[in-house]
Amino acid sequence: MTYDIIATLGPASSNESIWQAMIAAGATQFRLNSSHMRVADVVGWVERLRAFFDLHRLSLPVVVDLQGSKWRLGWLPSAELSSGQRVRLMHAAESPTSTILPVPHSDFFAAAPVSSRELRLNDAKVLLEIEEIEPDFILARVTQGGPIAAHKGITFSQSGFRAEGLGEKDKAVITATQQYPFVRYALSYVKDVEEMIAYRKQIGATIYLIANLERRQAVEDAQSVAMEADEVWLCRGDLGAELGLVGMAAAAHHFSEIAASLPMPAMLAGQVLEHMVEKPTPTRSEITVLFAALQQAYHGFVLSDETAVGRYPVESVRAAALFKSPDGK
């Protein structure tokens, strides 16, 4: 059986020996999450990969994940929020303290009055209840404590509001990297086919574009979205933050039932082998899900924390490749 394994690069996989080992283990593509980098950092990674490919006579796609219309925290020191703690969300790019959460998106504050009172951070590991809304700040109480860090995702549990479009950083990343023939782009938080059409017009007809399905409407509109993309990813992490665990499971089940009928390849992403961030082997449940996904016509898997920050990046790729046969059948 042949399928793709996309390994996200990060601190745990930043040197060429790890890249070689992951390719030998079954990785067919690499991924860079530009939301966690400056534009110059993205270019630096891409240039290092270009030199690596040239040296070893390789040609692997490198997917650069763009922020798209996804909201993320700005820069702040990593911390652990506690239940009952009160925090202030400010329209700012950075904050010196974890009690003030910077959100550098004006439309986030515009969305607050017409959205739910619950905020979900870091793939819903942290939950906040809004107590007061002002034009440029929000006061909230922590209802479920947990870790927060710079550039982690933030969303309302229910909101139809979103100002779609590429931000200035996304535009700069594309301008700086589009001359590399192996670079592809993944668009986060695609809402529907209309947004995907707008991205396609803005970025160009010949550039390989991937639609990250992380919202209910995008999953329900997957057939149409796929017509405007070269590939689609079901991203269960942010989908879970948007819909909750039960809603995410239902949406993922629906998408899996139609994956075989999509006109473009579909990939499974989001905590694919989460256990292996800390452990050298996958759980039986994880391997069962991978097997089922391949039977449902997924074209492969996207590894995130497993290879970017996990302790066992090569072992994670090897586990994801368990169903690959030497003869490619």
RACORRA-V617457 format. One record per residue. N is the residue number from 1. PHI is phi in whole degrees, 0 to 359 (none if undefined). BURIAL is I if it has 9 or more other C-alpha atoms within 8 Angstrom, else O. Layout:
N&PHI&BURIAL  N&PHI&BURIAL
//
This chain:
1&none&O  2&248&O  3&195&O  4&269&I  5&232&I  6&259&I  7&257&I  8&285&I  9&265&I  10&190&I  11&304&O  12&279&I  13&219&I  14&258&I  15&240&O  16&294&O  17&295&O  18&292&I  19&301&I  20&299&O  21&293&I  22&292&I  23&296&I  24&298&O  25&281&I  26&134&I  27&294&I  28&247&I  29&211&I  30&243&I  31&225&I  32&238&I  33&265&I  34&291&I  35&297&I  36&260&O  37&227&I  38&281&O  39&302&I  40&297&O  41&294&O  42&300&I  43&299&I  44&299&O  45&298&O  46&296&I  47&292&O  48&297&O  49&294&O  50&301&O  51&296&O  52&296&I  53&298&I  54&298&O  55&296&O  56&258&O  57&53&O  58&247&O  59&214&O  60&244&I  61&296&I  62&236&I  63&270&I  64&260&I  65&281&I  66&266&I  67&288&I  68&56&I  69&262&I  70&282&O  71&273&I  72&222&I  73&296&I  74&280&I  75&276&I  76&201&I  77&292&I  78&298&I  79&201&O  80&242&O  81&275&I  82&250&I  83&303&I  84&92&O  85&292&O  86&255&I  87&228&I  88&243&I  89&260&I  90&245&I  91&282&I  92&203&I  93&273&I  94&204&I  95&213&I  96&278&O  97&220&O  98&280&I  99&276&O  100&242&I  101&263&I  102&279&I  103&234&I  104&275&I  105&227&O  106&296&O  107&290&O  108&299&I  109&285&I  110&292&O  111&282&I  112&306&I  113&293&O  114&247&O  115&235&I  116&293&I  117&274&I  118&257&I  119&249&I  120&239&I  121&241&I  122&53&I  123&56&I  124&67&I  125&288&I  126&233&I  127&239&I  128&234&I  129&249&I  130&288&I  131&248&I  132&208&O  133&238&I  134&236&O  135&304&O  136&237&O  137&202&I  138&227&I  139&260&I  140&214&I  141&245&I  142&285&I  143&257&I  144&220&I  145&284&I  146&165&I  147&280&I  148&229&I  149&203&I  150&302&I  151&70&I  152&285&I  153&292&I  154&218&I  155&206&I  156&280&I  157&296&I  158&217&I  159&197&I  160&264&O  161&274&O  162&189&O  163&264&O  164&280&O  165&139&I  166&284&I  167&279&I  168&296&O  169&293&O  170&302&I  171&299&I  172&293&I  173&298&I  174&297&O  175&302&O  176&279&I  177&236&I  178&290&O  179&282&O  180&275&O  181&293&O  182&269&O  183&276&I  184&239&I  185&232&I  186&250&I  187&257&I  188&281&I  189&62&I  190&303&I  191&272&I  192&197&I  193&293&I  194&299&O  195&294&I  196&295&I  197&297&I  198&296&I  199&298&I  200&299&I  201&295&O  202&285&O  203&268&O  204&124&O  205&284&O  206&263&O  207&274&O  208&287&O  209&241&I  210&245&I  211&261&I  212&274&I  213&269&I  214&227&I  215&227&I  216&305&I  217&297&O  218&294&I  219&294&I  220&294&O  221&258&I  222&302&I  223&301&O  224&287&O  225&301&I  226&299&I  227&294&I  228&257&I  229&241&I  230&267&I  231&192&I  232&231&I  233&241&I  234&272&I  235&258&I  236&285&I  237&297&I  238&287&I  239&298&I  240&292&I  241&293&I  242&283&I  243&251&I  244&83&I  245&296&O  246&292&O  247&296&I  248&298&I  249&299&I  250&294&O  251&294&I  252&295&I  253&297&O  254&300&O  255&296&I  256&299&I  257&290&O  258&254&O  259&305&I  260&294&I  261&266&O  262&290&I  263&283&O  264&231&I  265&299&I  266&242&I  267&242&I  268&261&I  269&226&I  270&98&I  271&55&I  272&297&I  273&228&I  274&304&O  275&302&I  276&277&I  277&299&I  278&243&O  279&241&I  280&280&I  281&228&I  282&279&I  283&277&O  284&298&O  285&297&O  286&299&I  287&293&I  288&298&O  289&295&O  290&298&I  291&299&I  292&298&O  293&298&I  294&294&I  295&291&O  296&272&I  297&80&I  298&296&I  299&267&I  300&150&I  301&225&I  302&249&I  303&267&I  304&250&I  305&301&I  306&306&I  307&253&I  308&279&I  309&229&I  310&286&I  311&280&I  312&227&I  313&296&I  314&290&I  315&298&I  316&295&I  317&297&I  318&299&I  319&293&I  320&294&I  321&265&I  322&302&O  323&266&O  324&282&I  325&259&O  326&301&O  327&270&O  328&79&O  329&269&O
//
